């Protein structure tokens, strides 16, 4: 074996505190069956030698830290309490506590002594390939105070897998069990702390902050962890300032000045997160007070409960300080321990001796100056001032400087080790130092469960205890800065818990301070990133149409479902589109319904009038009551079809309205076509035309065939491309509920067929437009067809360009115009004769009118026949008596002037022949 001997150092009173031997290097110790080591930074810095060249000598330290001194006392108190309890019956715990002076080098020296073999007179560390049976000086270690020190010590202790339980080192990297397999801690890692800080920042509405940290492992890892959490929560770090880890660094004060200057110049940054040791914070705050800096300071667990900072003069001028401290428990027994501390022996406790000496040196000063005096004394200075001084014990001073979180976690660390030892000592005699090895204790420690304030706590897989944090608020009460608990942060659930509404109000009051790079974008707006590299610096622009944002500072606008929702510019929500259709309550629909109702009434009135005057010539000449009823029924159904164009479209309405209109209109036109053919046949004197008309004039078959074709068209339409209800989403703010015709081709064929029948009807009626004045039905049919054509010709472009809920109204209007046109032109002249010209609605008057017209027509035709065929047997029958009344008759001869022909002379027909022709025309009509 290769043996490494640890240098020995001694502390001699006559030469101050310079190290001379290893036993005096121990800060506090007590013998026991099982010894637990302790590493605490009782001093804040180690003095550096001025001699040149520098020699490998461990120097004395300066800057006595009351808070850490209290942690050493907490460890001693916990061990004494365990020894006086039944937790480890028959076994006594001892301790060896060393001062690291916040310096890795000195901590490593202490760790080397922990690794030395048990009961070795020379404190030798044996080198072995296998330390499974190796018994070192201590079984476990409590500490260190700072993560940087713990990282170095833990790597060294991992050589023998000596368990290390820290009550204060929170760096996230220490959770890595590959690199630090023997490290445990009774506090959460910085992951939870930085997440809690970020949660506080987010809930307070801040996103533009500054960070100041010490340039050591603890500060860098904390800053890295915070940066990750901040980025995940859209919090931007405006600046990062790193201060030297050691106060003795020549650039320390310059960098503090630079940090303060940065804080002052960044006016939009009103929140500063500080990851530093207490003595660094003191230096920073002194400079900040000089510069009248007023911000919100977020304190890390290192200094959030530091009494020596909260009692600084003019600390209130710095603004609001919010911090995160480790959850504390019941430490009343420790306070009792402090009250009796002056009775404790000091032979084996150099820390206590030094504290008593400091009390003597600084006894004449007031509270804060007294504390400053203690912190500023070095070990080299003490003996020069202590000889003529007498200590004055201050019972309240130590109690006032207690940081409950650190005290509680230190006691918890000792108890965790004690419970692990208890597990190892169940079946072993632990008075024997070789009863178990540190690595066996390590395995036991992983399973240990400690009861803390009636709650079970244990180490997780990373060696951390997931305890909660106290959210601390520094408040000025009665002129003094008090550190109060504002809330509790649950590390597992990631939320804040408040005891009462007053504390919650204090928490919400933090929102009054703005710390943002840009103003918050209101709901309805979205962030537009500017040229700044930070995402927190942006412009607020309105969400475009059909987009919305319902929260502040949104990165993008949500898109509305354009089919059913819409949103205006700068909208905070989507609005459901209104369903538009031609409602029953729409004034225009009401107007059209009134017109349709008036048409129905008009049809009924005409029906009544014709029924009452059934035997009059006008009614008979109209084709009889049956034909009139069919035509009037068609008009009634056409008026009725307009009802299906109004109201919410349904499948039934969409299929019914066009078919009902098309078939009804076709039936109406078919009947009118038969009447036109009948009139043309009755008053036509052209034999060829008469023969043709007689061959095609089949009233019932014609009506059935014409209407049947339309029925077939509509049937095929409804079967193969049936109309359906359609939602039209093309309007931004509304859904047009409409009937889709299914097939525009089928719709066009239906209308085209009606137009073809109407055109034939128009041609036939046009040929008979010169009927007798008192019975000129053909002329009115012609006019009715013209109205139909004009209405539907205008309808096509209007229908094609109209959009929206009033599109059905366009078709209703055309249907009403064409229906009214044909109805009025067909029946109103007859009604007028029936009502107002009853003298002409007699058989005699009607015969006279027909006789007069036929006589004129027959004479004209007779002349034509003479000129064309002198042998025609019908020549004499075609000449009528008009010559009797005409002056161009001479001695029984009549002179006829046919348009386009020379004057022709002919014989006058006998009177009985003319009368025979009139009877035939009347019979035909």
ZADRENMAR-913182 format. One record per residue (C-alpha): x, y, z. Coordinates in steps of 0.2 Angstrom, whole numbers, always signed. Layout:
// ZADRENMAR-913182
[[X Y Z]];
...
//
This chain:
// ZADRENMAR-913182
[[+0 +0 +0]];
[[+5 +17 -4]];
[[+2 +28 +11]];
[[-2 +47 +10]];
[[+1 +56 +26]];
[[-9 +72 +30]];
[[+1 +87 +35]];
[[-1 +92 +53]];
[[-6 +109 +59]];
[[-7 +116 +76]];
[[-17 +131 +82]];
[[-7 +140 +96]];
[[-13 +154 +106]];
[[+4 +163 +107]];
[[+5 +164 +88]];
[[-13 +168 +84]];
[[-23 +154 +75]];
[[-9 +148 +63]];
[[-11 +129 +60]];
[[+2 +118 +69]];
[[-6 +100 +72]];
[[-20 +91 +65]];
[[-30 +89 +81]];
[[-31 +108 +83]];
[[-36 +109 +65]];
[[-53 +103 +70]];
[[-66 +117 +74]];
[[-77 +107 +86]];
[[-76 +89 +91]];
[[-83 +76 +103]];
[[-79 +57 +105]];
[[-91 +44 +101]];
[[-93 +26 +96]];
[[-98 +32 +79]];
[[-91 +49 +73]];
[[-100 +60 +60]];
[[-90 +73 +51]];
[[-96 +91 +48]];
[[-91 +104 +35]];
[[-97 +122 +38]];
[[-91 +139 +31]];
[[-90 +147 +48]];
[[-79 +160 +41]];
[[-83 +169 +24]];
[[-65 +169 +17]];
[[-48 +163 +19]];
[[-33 +175 +21]];
[[-20 +175 +7]];
[[-2 +176 +12]];
[[+8 +191 +6]];
[[+24 +182 +6]];
[[+33 +178 -10]];
[[+35 +164 -15]];
[[+18 +157 -9]];
[[+20 +141 +1]];
[[+8 +127 +3]];
[[+2 +133 +20]];
[[-17 +133 +25]];
[[-20 +151 +31]];
[[-31 +158 +44]];
[[-49 +164 +40]];
[[-59 +180 +42]];
[[-77 +185 +42]];
[[-85 +176 +56]];
[[-103 +170 +50]];
[[-115 +170 +64]];
[[-128 +161 +54]];
[[-116 +146 +49]];
[[-109 +146 +67]];
[[-127 +143 +72]];
[[-128 +128 +60]];
[[-113 +120 +69]];
[[-122 +122 +85]];
[[-138 +115 +78]];
[[-128 +99 +73]];
[[-120 +98 +90]];
[[-137 +100 +98]];
[[-145 +87 +87]];
[[-131 +74 +91]];
[[-133 +78 +110]];
[[-151 +76 +109]];
[[-150 +59 +100]];
[[-137 +53 +113]];
[[-149 +58 +127]];
[[-164 +49 +118]];
[[-168 +30 +115]];
[[-165 +32 +96]];
[[-148 +23 +97]];
[[-148 +14 +113]];
[[-131 +10 +120]];
[[-122 +19 +105]];
[[-115 +36 +107]];
[[-113 +48 +92]];
[[-97 +59 +91]];
[[-93 +73 +79]];
[[-79 +82 +71]];
[[-83 +99 +63]];
[[-72 +108 +52]];
[[-72 +126 +45]];
[[-71 +127 +26]];
[[-69 +146 +26]];
[[-80 +145 +10]];
[[-64 +138 +2]];
[[-63 +122 -8]];
[[-45 +120 -4]];
[[-48 +120 +15]];
[[-63 +109 +13]];
[[-53 +96 +4]];
[[-40 +96 +18]];
[[-54 +92 +30]];
[[-61 +79 +18]];
[[-44 +70 +17]];
[[-44 +68 +36]];
[[-61 +61 +35]];
[[-54 +48 +23]];
[[-40 +43 +35]];
[[-40 +26 +43]];
[[-49 +24 +59]];
[[-37 +25 +74]];
[[-22 +29 +63]];
[[-10 +38 +74]];
[[-3 +47 +58]];
[[-20 +51 +50]];
[[-14 +41 +35]];
[[-25 +38 +20]];
[[-22 +21 +13]];
[[-23 +18 -6]];
[[-33 +3 -10]];
[[-42 -4 -26]];
[[-56 -10 -15]];
[[-62 +0 +0]];
[[-76 -12 +5]];
[[-69 -17 +21]];
[[-60 +0 +24]];
[[-65 +9 +40]];
[[-62 +28 +39]];
[[-61 +41 +53]];
[[-80 +45 +51]];
[[-95 +35 +45]];
[[-104 +50 +37]];
[[-102 +69 +34]];
[[-114 +83 +36]];
[[-111 +98 +25]];
[[-105 +108 +16]];
[[-113 +125 +16]];
[[-110 +129 -2]];
[[-113 +119 -18]];
[[-96 +122 -25]];
[[-88 +115 -9]];
[[-100 +100 -9]];
[[-96 +96 -27]];
[[-77 +95 -23]];
[[-79 +86 -6]];
[[-92 +74 -13]];
[[-81 +68 -27]];
[[-67 +64 -14]];
[[-79 +55 -2]];
[[-86 +45 -16]];
[[-69 +36 -17]];
[[-75 +27 -1]];
[[-94 +30 -3]];
[[-94 +40 +13]];
[[-112 +47 +14]];
[[-113 +66 +13]];
[[-129 +74 +19]];
[[-129 +93 +15]];
[[-142 +105 +23]];
[[-138 +119 +12]];
[[-130 +114 -5]];
[[-144 +116 -18]];
[[-135 +115 -35]];
[[-145 +105 -47]];
[[-130 +95 -53]];
[[-128 +87 -36]];
[[-144 +77 -40]];
[[-133 +67 -53]];
[[-130 +50 -44]];
[[-117 +45 -57]];
[[-105 +59 -53]];
[[-110 +61 -35]];
[[-116 +44 -29]];
[[-114 +47 -10]];
[[-122 +64 -9]];
[[-138 +68 -1]];
[[-147 +83 +5]];
[[-162 +88 +16]];
[[-167 +102 +5]];
[[-174 +103 -13]];
[[-162 +106 -28]];
[[-161 +122 -36]];
[[-173 +115 -50]];
[[-187 +118 -38]];
[[-181 +135 -32]];
[[-178 +142 -49]];
[[-195 +135 -55]];
[[-203 +143 -39]];
[[-194 +160 -44]];
[[-200 +159 -62]];
[[-218 +155 -56]];
[[-218 +170 -44]];
[[-211 +181 -59]];
[[-225 +175 -71]];
[[-239 +177 -58]];
[[-233 +194 -55]];
[[-233 +199 -73]];
[[-215 +202 -75]];
[[-205 +196 -90]];
[[-190 +208 -91]];
[[-178 +205 -77]];
[[-159 +205 -72]];
[[-149 +192 -63]];
[[-134 +194 -53]];
[[-124 +179 -47]];
[[-107 +174 -40]];
[[-94 +167 -52]];
[[-93 +150 -44]];
[[-101 +133 -47]];
[[-116 +137 -36]];
[[-119 +154 -45]];
[[-116 +147 -63]];
[[-127 +131 -60]];
[[-141 +142 -52]];
[[-140 +154 -66]];
[[-141 +140 -79]];
[[-156 +132 -71]];
[[-165 +148 -69]];
[[-161 +152 -87]];
[[-170 +136 -93]];
[[-185 +139 -82]];
[[-186 +157 -88]];
[[-185 +153 -106]];
[[-199 +139 -104]];
[[-210 +152 -96]];
[[-207 +167 -108]];
[[-197 +177 -96]];
[[-182 +186 -103]];
[[-166 +190 -94]];
[[-161 +208 -99]];
[[-143 +206 -91]];
[[-133 +194 -81]];
[[-119 +201 -70]];
[[-106 +189 -62]];
[[-97 +194 -47]];
[[-80 +186 -41]];
[[-83 +172 -29]];
[[-70 +179 -17]];
[[-70 +195 -9]];
[[-51 +196 -10]];
[[-52 +197 -29]];
[[-45 +213 -35]];
[[-59 +216 -48]];
[[-73 +213 -35]];
[[-77 +231 -31]];
[[-76 +236 -50]];
[[-88 +222 -55]];
[[-100 +227 -41]];
[[-100 +245 -48]];
[[-103 +239 -65]];
[[-118 +228 -59]];
[[-125 +243 -50]];
[[-123 +254 -66]];
[[-131 +241 -76]];
[[-146 +241 -64]];
[[-148 +260 -65]];
[[-147 +261 -84]];
[[-159 +247 -87]];
[[-174 +258 -82]];
[[-187 +245 -88]];
[[-179 +231 -77]];
[[-187 +233 -60]];
[[-184 +215 -54]];
[[-167 +208 -50]];
[[-164 +190 -45]];
[[-149 +187 -34]];
[[-139 +171 -33]];
[[-125 +175 -21]];
[[-118 +172 -4]];
[[-123 +183 +10]];
[[-106 +193 +11]];
[[-108 +196 -7]];
[[-125 +203 -5]];
[[-120 +214 +9]];
[[-106 +222 -2]];
[[-119 +224 -17]];
[[-133 +232 -6]];
[[-121 +244 +2]];
[[-117 +251 -16]];
[[-135 +250 -21]];
[[-141 +260 -6]];
[[-127 +274 -11]];
[[-135 +274 -28]];
[[-153 +275 -22]];
[[-158 +260 -32]];
[[-176 +255 -28]];
[[-181 +238 -36]];
[[-189 +222 -32]];
[[-175 +209 -26]];
[[-179 +191 -27]];
[[-167 +182 -15]];
[[-161 +164 -16]];
[[-161 +152 -2]];
[[-143 +158 +2]];
[[-148 +175 +9]];
[[-167 +176 +9]];
[[-167 +174 +28]];
[[-151 +183 +32]];
[[-153 +194 +47]];
[[-137 +203 +45]];
[[-143 +209 +28]];
[[-161 +214 +34]];
[[-153 +224 +48]];
[[-142 +234 +37]];
[[-145 +253 +39]];
[[-157 +260 +26]];
[[-161 +243 +19]];
[[-179 +249 +16]];
[[-173 +261 +2]];
[[-168 +246 -9]];
[[-187 +242 -12]];
[[-196 +226 -9]];
[[-186 +210 -5]];
[[-195 +193 -9]];
[[-185 +177 -6]];
[[-187 +158 -5]];
[[-181 +149 +11]];
[[-181 +131 +16]];
[[-196 +126 +25]];
[[-193 +126 +44]];
[[-200 +116 +57]];
[[-200 +116 +76]];
[[-184 +122 +83]];
[[-189 +127 +100]];
[[-177 +114 +108]];
[[-163 +122 +99]];
[[-167 +139 +106]];
[[-167 +132 +123]];
[[-150 +125 +119]];
[[-144 +143 +114]];
[[-150 +150 +131]];
[[-139 +138 +140]];
[[-124 +140 +128]];
[[-114 +150 +139]];
[[-113 +136 +151]];
[[-106 +124 +138]];
[[-87 +120 +139]];
[[-76 +127 +126]];
[[-61 +116 +126]];
[[-66 +106 +111]];
[[-76 +120 +102]];
[[-64 +133 +94]];
[[-79 +141 +86]];
[[-88 +144 +102]];
[[-71 +151 +110]];
[[-69 +162 +95]];
[[-87 +169 +97]];
[[-84 +173 +115]];
[[-68 +182 +110]];
[[-78 +192 +97]];
[[-91 +196 +110]];
[[-77 +204 +120]];
[[-70 +213 +106]];
[[-86 +220 +100]];
[[-96 +222 +116]];
[[-96 +241 +116]];
[[-106 +242 +99]];
[[-124 +243 +95]];
[[-133 +229 +87]];
[[-129 +232 +68]];
[[-112 +238 +72]];
[[-109 +224 +84]];
[[-114 +212 +70]];
[[-103 +221 +57]];
[[-89 +220 +70]];
[[-90 +202 +72]];
[[-90 +199 +53]];
[[-75 +210 +50]];
[[-63 +202 +63]];
[[-50 +190 +57]];
[[-42 +177 +67]];
[[-26 +186 +67]];
[[-33 +201 +74]];
[[-42 +193 +89]];
[[-28 +190 +101]];
[[-22 +208 +99]];
[[-38 +215 +106]];
[[-44 +202 +118]];
[[-32 +202 +133]];
[[-39 +217 +141]];
[[-57 +213 +137]];
[[-70 +203 +147]];
[[-84 +194 +137]];
[[-102 +201 +139]];
[[-114 +187 +134]];
[[-129 +192 +124]];
[[-143 +180 +125]];
[[-154 +188 +112]];
[[-140 +190 +98]];
[[-139 +172 +93]];
[[-158 +169 +93]];
[[-161 +185 +83]];
[[-149 +178 +69]];
[[-157 +161 +68]];
[[-161 +157 +50]];
[[-174 +143 +54]];
[[-173 +135 +37]];
[[-155 +131 +38]];
[[-156 +126 +56]];
[[-170 +114 +53]];
[[-162 +106 +38]];
[[-146 +104 +48]];
[[-155 +95 +62]];
[[-164 +85 +49]];
[[-148 +79 +41]];
[[-141 +73 +58]];
[[-157 +63 +61]];
[[-157 +55 +44]];
[[-139 +49 +47]];
[[-144 +43 +65]];
[[-159 +33 +58]];
[[-148 +25 +45]];
[[-136 +20 +59]];
[[-151 +13 +68]];
[[-155 +2 +53]];
[[-137 -4 +53]];
[[-136 -7 +72]];
[[-151 -18 +73]];
[[-141 -34 +73]];
[[-124 -28 +76]];
[[-114 -21 +90]];
[[-111 -3 +85]];
[[-99 +0 +99]];
[[-87 -8 +88]];
[[-81 +5 +75]];
[[-79 -9 +62]];
[[-97 -16 +64]];
[[-102 -8 +47]];
[[-94 +2 +34]];
[[-99 +19 +26]];
[[-105 +11 +10]];
[[-117 +0 +20]];
[[-123 +15 +29]];
[[-125 +23 +12]];
[[-137 +10 +6]];
[[-147 +11 +22]];
[[-148 +30 +20]];
[[-157 +28 +4]];
[[-171 +19 +12]];
[[-172 +29 +28]];
[[-189 +38 +33]];
[[-189 +52 +45]];
[[-204 +59 +54]];
[[-203 +78 +53]];
[[-218 +88 +61]];
[[-229 +72 +60]];
[[-224 +70 +41]];
[[-214 +56 +34]];
[[-199 +63 +24]];
[[-187 +53 +14]];
[[-174 +54 +0]];
[[-179 +52 -17]];
[[-170 +43 -31]];
[[-159 +59 -33]];
[[-154 +59 -15]];
[[-165 +75 -12]];
[[-179 +78 +0]];
[[-193 +87 -9]];
[[-198 +98 +5]];
[[-207 +114 +2]];
[[-201 +132 +2]];
[[-206 +147 +12]];
[[-209 +162 +2]];
[[-202 +176 +13]];
[[-207 +195 +12]];
[[-196 +208 +20]];
[[-208 +220 +28]];
[[-205 +236 +38]];
[[-214 +234 +55]];
[[-212 +247 +68]];
[[-197 +254 +60]];
[[-188 +238 +59]];
[[-186 +226 +44]];
[[-194 +210 +48]];
[[-193 +194 +38]];
[[-211 +187 +37]];
[[-218 +171 +28]];
[[-229 +177 +15]];
[[-234 +160 +7]];
[[-228 +142 +5]];
[[-222 +135 -11]];
[[-227 +117 -14]];
[[-212 +109 -24]];
[[-222 +94 -29]];
[[-238 +103 -35]];
[[-229 +119 -41]];
[[-241 +131 -33]];
[[-242 +144 -19]];
[[-252 +141 -3]];
[[-258 +156 +8]];
[[-263 +155 +26]];
[[-275 +170 +25]];
[[-281 +183 +13]];
[[-269 +197 +20]];
[[-254 +187 +15]];
[[-262 +183 -2]];
[[-265 +202 -4]];
[[-246 +205 +0]];
[[-242 +193 -14]];
[[-254 +201 -26]];
[[-247 +218 -22]];
[[-231 +213 -31]];
[[-241 +215 -47]];
[[-241 +234 -45]];
[[-223 +235 -51]];
[[-220 +233 -69]];
[[-205 +225 -76]];
[[-207 +222 -94]];
[[-198 +226 -110]];
[[-214 +230 -119]];
[[-231 +234 -113]];
[[-242 +219 -111]];
[[-252 +215 -126]];
[[-271 +215 -122]];
[[-283 +201 -127]];
[[-287 +204 -145]];
[[-269 +208 -149]];
[[-253 +198 -153]];
[[-235 +200 -150]];
[[-224 +204 -165]];
[[-206 +202 -162]];
[[-195 +217 -166]];
[[-177 +217 -170]];
[[-172 +214 -152]];
[[-164 +197 -149]];
[[-176 +195 -134]];
[[-193 +188 -137]];
[[-200 +199 -123]];
[[-197 +214 -133]];
[[-211 +216 -146]];
[[-224 +226 -153]];
[[-243 +223 -150]];
[[-253 +222 -166]];
[[-272 +218 -168]];
[[-277 +200 -172]];
[[-283 +200 -190]];
[[-301 +197 -195]];
[[-307 +179 -191]];
[[-293 +178 -178]];
[[-294 +181 -159]];
[[-283 +181 -144]];
[[-291 +179 -126]];
[[-276 +181 -115]];
[[-262 +194 -113]];
[[-246 +193 -122]];
[[-251 +179 -134]];
[[-238 +174 -147]];
[[-251 +170 -160]];
[[-269 +173 -163]];
[[-281 +158 -164]];
[[-290 +155 -180]];
[[-309 +155 -179]];
[[-318 +140 -188]];
[[-323 +150 -203]];
[[-338 +140 -207]];
[[-347 +143 -191]];
[[-338 +157 -182]];
[[-331 +174 -186]];
[[-321 +188 -177]];
[[-318 +206 -181]];
[[-301 +214 -180]];
[[-294 +215 -162]];
[[-306 +202 -156]];
[[-305 +193 -140]];
[[-317 +179 -145]];
[[-325 +171 -160]];
[[-344 +174 -162]];
[[-355 +162 -169]];
[[-361 +166 -186]];
[[-379 +172 -187]];
[[-391 +160 -197]];
[[-398 +170 -211]];
[[-413 +165 -222]];
[[-429 +174 -227]];
[[-439 +174 -211]];
[[-457 +175 -209]];
[[-455 +191 -199]];
[[-444 +200 -212]];
[[-454 +215 -219]];
[[-450 +210 -237]];
[[-456 +193 -234]];
[[-472 +199 -226]];
[[-475 +211 -241]];
[[-473 +196 -253]];
[[-484 +185 -242]];
[[-498 +199 -243]];
[[-496 +199 -262]];
[[-498 +180 -263]];
[[-513 +181 -251]];
[[-521 +194 -261]];
[[-518 +183 -277]];
[[-526 +169 -268]];
[[-541 +180 -263]];
[[-542 +186 -281]];
[[-542 +168 -288]];
[[-556 +164 -276]];
[[-566 +180 -281]];
[[-564 +176 -299]];
[[-570 +158 -295]];
[[-585 +165 -286]];
[[-589 +177 -301]];
[[-588 +163 -314]];
[[-598 +151 -304]];
[[-612 +163 -302]];
[[-612 +168 -321]];
[[-610 +150 -327]];
[[-622 +151 -341]];
[[-616 +168 -348]];
[[-608 +169 -365]];
[[-592 +176 -357]];
[[-590 +161 -346]];
[[-594 +148 -359]];
[[-583 +157 -372]];
[[-569 +155 -359]];
[[-569 +136 -361]];
[[-582 +132 -348]];
[[-582 +131 -329]];
[[-571 +116 -329]];
[[-557 +124 -339]];
[[-558 +140 -329]];
[[-557 +130 -313]];
[[-542 +121 -318]];
[[-533 +137 -323]];
[[-538 +145 -307]];
[[-532 +130 -297]];
[[-516 +132 -306]];
[[-515 +150 -301]];
[[-519 +146 -283]];
[[-505 +133 -282]];
[[-493 +145 -290]];
[[-497 +158 -276]];
[[-496 +144 -263]];
[[-479 +139 -269]];
[[-472 +155 -264]];
[[-475 +150 -246]];
[[-461 +137 -248]];
[[-448 +150 -252]];
[[-450 +158 -235]];
[[-444 +152 -218]];
[[-430 +141 -213]];
[[-426 +129 -228]];
[[-429 +111 -225]];
[[-427 +96 -237]];
[[-446 +95 -240]];
[[-447 +114 -244]];
[[-432 +113 -256]];
[[-440 +98 -265]];
[[-458 +105 -265]];
[[-456 +123 -270]];
[[-449 +121 -288]];
[[-459 +106 -292]];
[[-475 +113 -286]];
[[-472 +130 -296]];
[[-466 +121 -312]];
[[-480 +109 -313]];
[[-493 +121 -308]];
[[-487 +134 -321]];
[[-486 +121 -334]];
[[-504 +116 -331]];
[[-509 +134 -332]];
[[-500 +137 -348]];
[[-506 +121 -356]];
[[-524 +126 -353]];
[[-521 +143 -360]];
[[-513 +135 -375]];
[[-528 +125 -378]];
[[-539 +141 -377]];
[[-527 +150 -389]];
[[-528 +135 -401]];
[[-547 +135 -399]];
[[-549 +153 -403]];
[[-537 +152 -418]];
[[-547 +138 -424]];
[[-564 +147 -422]];
[[-559 +163 -431]];
[[-547 +156 -444]];
[[-554 +156 -462]];
[[-538 +148 -469]];
[[-543 +130 -474]];
[[-526 +124 -473]];
[[-523 +131 -455]];
[[-540 +125 -450]];
[[-536 +108 -455]];
[[-520 +108 -445]];
[[-528 +116 -430]];
[[-542 +103 -431]];
[[-529 +89 -431]];
[[-519 +95 -416]];
[[-533 +102 -406]];
[[-536 +88 -393]];
[[-539 +98 -377]];
[[-538 +84 -364]];
[[-523 +74 -372]];
[[-514 +90 -375]];
[[-515 +96 -357]];
[[-511 +79 -350]];
[[-496 +77 -362]];
[[-489 +95 -359]];
[[-491 +94 -340]];
[[-485 +76 -340]];
[[-468 +80 -348]];
[[-465 +93 -334]];
[[-470 +80 -321]];
[[-457 +68 -329]];
[[-444 +82 -329]];
[[-447 +86 -310]];
[[-447 +68 -306]];
[[-430 +64 -314]];
[[-424 +80 -305]];
[[-430 +75 -288]];
[[-423 +57 -290]];
[[-406 +60 -297]];
[[-401 +78 -292]];
[[-413 +82 -279]];
[[-412 +100 -271]];
[[-405 +100 -253]];
[[-403 +112 -239]];
[[-386 +121 -240]];
[[-376 +131 -228]];
[[-367 +145 -238]];
[[-352 +151 -228]];
[[-345 +164 -240]];
[[-352 +179 -230]];
[[-340 +183 -216]];
[[-352 +186 -202]];
[[-367 +175 -207]];
[[-372 +158 -213]];
[[-384 +159 -227]];
[[-396 +144 -225]];
[[-402 +141 -243]];
[[-409 +128 -255]];
[[-397 +122 -267]];
[[-406 +117 -283]];
[[-396 +101 -285]];
[[-394 +104 -303]];
[[-394 +120 -312]];
[[-397 +111 -328]];
[[-413 +102 -322]];
[[-419 +119 -315]];
[[-415 +127 -332]];
[[-424 +113 -341]];
[[-439 +115 -331]];
[[-440 +134 -334]];
[[-436 +132 -352]];
[[-450 +120 -355]];
[[-462 +132 -347]];
[[-455 +146 -358]];
[[-457 +135 -374]];
[[-475 +132 -370]];
[[-477 +150 -366]];
[[-469 +154 -383]];
[[-481 +143 -393]];
[[-495 +150 -383]];
[[-489 +167 -387]];
[[-488 +164 -406]];
[[-505 +156 -407]];
[[-513 +171 -397]];
[[-503 +183 -407]];
[[-512 +176 -423]];
[[-529 +179 -415]];
[[-525 +196 -408]];
[[-538 +204 -420]];
[[-553 +196 -413]];
[[-569 +206 -409]];
[[-567 +220 -398]];
[[-579 +214 -385]];
[[-571 +197 -385]];
[[-553 +199 -388]];
[[-546 +186 -376]];
[[-531 +182 -388]];
[[-525 +199 -387]];
[[-525 +198 -368]];
[[-517 +181 -368]];
[[-503 +189 -379]];
[[-501 +203 -367]];
[[-500 +190 -352]];
[[-487 +180 -361]];
[[-476 +196 -364]];
[[-477 +200 -346]];
[[-471 +182 -342]];
[[-457 +183 -354]];
[[-451 +201 -348]];
[[-452 +195 -330]];
[[-442 +179 -333]];
[[-429 +187 -344]];
[[-426 +200 -331]];
[[-425 +187 -318]];
[[-410 +177 -325]];
[[-397 +191 -323]];
[[-404 +197 -307]];
[[-405 +179 -300]];
[[-387 +176 -305]];
[[-380 +191 -297]];
[[-391 +192 -281]];
[[-383 +184 -265]];
[[-389 +181 -248]];
[[-405 +178 -239]];
[[-416 +188 -251]];
[[-412 +177 -266]];
[[-428 +167 -263]];
[[-437 +184 -263]];
[[-431 +187 -281]];
[[-439 +171 -287]];
[[-455 +175 -277]];
[[-456 +192 -286]];
[[-454 +184 -303]];
[[-467 +171 -299]];
[[-479 +184 -293]];
[[-477 +195 -308]];
[[-479 +182 -321]];
[[-493 +174 -311]];
[[-502 +190 -308]];
[[-499 +195 -326]];
[[-507 +179 -334]];
[[-521 +179 -321]];
[[-526 +197 -324]];
[[-524 +196 -342]];
[[-534 +180 -343]];
[[-549 +184 -331]];
[[-550 +202 -327]];
[[-557 +208 -344]];
[[-570 +194 -343]];
[[-574 +199 -325]];
[[-575 +217 -331]];
[[-588 +212 -344]];
[[-598 +202 -332]];
[[-599 +215 -319]];
[[-599 +232 -328]];
[[-605 +227 -346]];
[[-619 +215 -343]];
[[-628 +221 -358]];
[[-614 +214 -369]];
[[-614 +198 -359]];
[[-630 +191 -368]];
[[-632 +178 -381]];
[[-640 +191 -393]];
[[-626 +203 -391]];
[[-613 +190 -392]];
[[-620 +183 -408]];
[[-622 +200 -416]];
[[-604 +204 -411]];
[[-598 +187 -419]];
[[-609 +189 -434]];
[[-602 +206 -438]];
[[-584 +200 -436]];
[[-587 +185 -446]];
[[-596 +194 -460]];
[[-581 +205 -462]];
[[-569 +191 -461]];
[[-579 +180 -473]];
[[-581 +194 -486]];
[[-562 +197 -485]];
[[-559 +178 -487]];
[[-572 +176 -501]];
[[-563 +189 -512]];
[[-547 +179 -510]];
[[-555 +163 -514]];
[[-562 +170 -530]];
[[-546 +176 -536]];
[[-538 +159 -532]];
[[-551 +146 -537]];
[[-566 +151 -546]];
[[-573 +133 -545]];
[[-573 +132 -527]];
[[-589 +125 -520]];
[[-587 +136 -505]];
[[-586 +153 -514]];
[[-604 +158 -512]];
[[-604 +153 -494]];
[[-590 +164 -490]];
[[-598 +180 -496]];
[[-608 +189 -483]];
[[-620 +204 -482]];
[[-608 +218 -477]];
[[-611 +225 -494]];
[[-628 +229 -489]];
[[-622 +242 -477]];
[[-607 +248 -488]];
[[-608 +261 -501]];
[[-598 +252 -513]];
[[-612 +240 -517]];
[[-620 +243 -534]];
[[-635 +234 -540]];
[[-631 +218 -530]];
[[-613 +218 -534]];
[[-600 +221 -520]];
[[-583 +229 -522]];
[[-570 +221 -511]];
[[-553 +229 -508]];
[[-541 +216 -502]];
[[-524 +222 -495]];
[[-511 +220 -509]];
[[-524 +215 -522]];
[[-533 +225 -535]];
[[-552 +229 -533]];
[[-562 +214 -536]];
[[-581 +213 -540]];
[[-592 +199 -534]];
[[-609 +193 -531]];
[[-617 +196 -514]];
[[-621 +180 -505]];
[[-638 +176 -500]];
[[-642 +181 -482]];
[[-646 +163 -476]];
[[-628 +158 -481]];
[[-620 +171 -470]];
[[-631 +167 -455]];
[[-626 +148 -457]];
[[-607 +153 -456]];
[[-610 +164 -440]];
[[-619 +149 -432]];
[[-604 +138 -436]];
[[-592 +151 -428]];
[[-602 +153 -412]];
[[-603 +134 -411]];
[[-585 +133 -413]];
[[-581 +146 -400]];
//
